[in-house]
């Protein structure tokens, strides 16, 4: 997530040589590409942390310090 980034609310994910932007609300890829297994893991993580992602998105727009979100275990 970047400070004062463009809408819609999204986060950036990287895996090996892949990079994608995921919409926080729909969890769909809005730009880029991800392998199916990695995409599933990102979507599982994002679903668990949707509220935290939205809070960080709001903080990033102000800009304020973002909260750390736990990785998928």
C-alpha positions in Angstrom: 0.0 0.0 0.0 1.3 3.4 -0.9 0.5 6.8 0.6 -2.1 8.9 -1.3 -2.4 6.2 -4.0 -5.1 6.2 -6.6 -8.6 4.7 -6.1 -10.1 2.2 -5.8 -8.9 1.0 -2.4 -6.2 -1.6 -3.1 -3.0 -3.2 -2.0 0.1 -4.4 -3.9 1.3 -8.0 -3.7 4.5 -9.5 -5.0 5.4 -13.1 -5.6 8.6 -14.1 -7.4 8.5 -12.1 -10.7 4.8 -11.4 -10.4 3.2 -8.2 -9.1 -0.5 -7.4 -8.8 -2.9 -4.9 -7.3 -5.8 -6.4 -5.4 -9.1 -4.4 -4.8 -9.6 -4.5 -1.0 -13.4 -4.7 -1.2 -13.8 -7.3 -4.0 -10.3 -9.0 -3.6 -10.1 -9.1 -7.4 -6.9 -8.3 -9.3 -7.3 -4.8 -10.8 -3.8 -4.8 -12.4 -1.1 -7.3 -13.0 -1.1 -11.1 -12.8 -0.5 -13.8 -10.1 -0.2 -17.5 -10.3 -3.4 -19.3 -9.1 -1.9 -20.8 -5.9 -0.3 -17.5 -4.8 -3.5 -15.6 -5.7 -5.5 -18.0 -3.5 -3.2 -17.4 -0.6 -3.3 -13.6 -1.0 -7.1 -13.7 -1.2 -7.3 -15.9 1.9 -5.0 -13.5 3.8 -6.9 -10.4 2.6 -10.3 -11.8 3.6 -9.0 -12.4 7.1 -7.6 -8.8 7.3 -10.2 -6.9 5.3 -11.0 -4.4 8.1 -7.3 -3.8 8.8 -6.6 -3.3 5.1 -9.5 -0.7 4.9 -8.2 1.1 8.0 -4.7 1.2 6.5 -6.1 2.5 3.2 -7.8 5.4 5.1 -4.6 6.1 7.0 -2.5 6.1 3.8 -4.8 8.7 2.2 -4.2 11.2 5.0 -1.2 10.2 5.2 -0.6 8.6 8.6 1.5 5.8 9.7 0.2 2.4 8.6 -0.4 -0.5 11.0 1.5 -3.7 10.4 -0.8 -6.6 9.4 0.1 -10.1 10.3 1.2 -12.5 7.5 -0.8 -15.6 6.6 0.2 -18.5 8.9 
